[in-house]
Amino acid sequence: MLKNQMNSGLDMGEGKYIYKKTKMPEVFEDQALVKVKSSGICGSDLHNTIERKNKTHFTKAGNLPQVIPGGHEVSGIIESLPKNT
């Protein structure tokens, strides 16, 4: 795999998930980089994807694109820590 790519599980909405390679996001200097080894999809993830049928998903944070990373219960290996830790 290329260094600037990562494997991603993406929530396509309406209960559909796909697995594909995506561009690695930028890591800011005050953030850690974690290589995710596993990720769970819980009931709230399933509810959100099944109920989301519009092109945009509305949240308190604003509009999210239709395709969003799935899962939020992750475990992995710390690849790098912020410089001031």
N, C-alpha and C positions, 0 to 999 in steps of 0.2 A: 504494500500500500504506500502511496506517496505520502511524504511527511506533512503536506498541507491538506490531507484528506482524512476523514474519519468515517467509521460505520455509524449509521443513524437509523433508528426506528422512528418513522414519521407517521403521525396521526393525520389521515386524509379526510376525516369527517365521516359521518354516517356509519360509524363502526368499522371503517377500513384502515388498516395499518400497512405500511410497506417498509422494506428494509433496503437501504441503498447507501452508497458512498456520497458524502457531502463535504463541502469546504470546511476546514477547521476554523472555528471562530477565533477572533482576536482575544488574546489573554492580556488583560491590563496589569500594570505593575503591582497593584494591591490585591491581586487574585491568585489563587492556587490553581494549578492544572492537574486534573484527576483523570486518569485513564480508566474509564468505566468498564468493569468486568461483567456486571449484571445490573438489570433494571427491572423493577416490577411495574405492572400495570394494575392499578387497583380499581375498585368500584367507581370512584369519582372520575377516573380517566375514561372508563367505559361510558359512564353517563354523559360526560361532556362530548365525546366523539359521536355517540348515537344521536344525541339531541341537536348537535350542530349541523344544520343543513344549509345554512346560508354561506355565502362566499366569505363573510367576515364574522368572526366570533367576538362578541362584545364583552369586555371585562371592566373592572374598575380602573385598570391600567390603560384602557383605551382599546382600540381595534387590534386584533391579532390576525395574521394571515390565516387562510384556510388550512394550510399545511403547517403543523407545529410538531416539535419533538414529543414523542410519547413517553409516558412514565416519569415518575419523580422520586421513586424509592430506589436509590442507586447505591452500589458499593464498588470500590475500585482501589487503584494504587495511586498514591500521590507521585506525580512526575516532577513537579517543581512547586516551591513555596515562594511567596512574596519575598523580596529582598530584605525587608526590615523585620523578619520574624526570627 
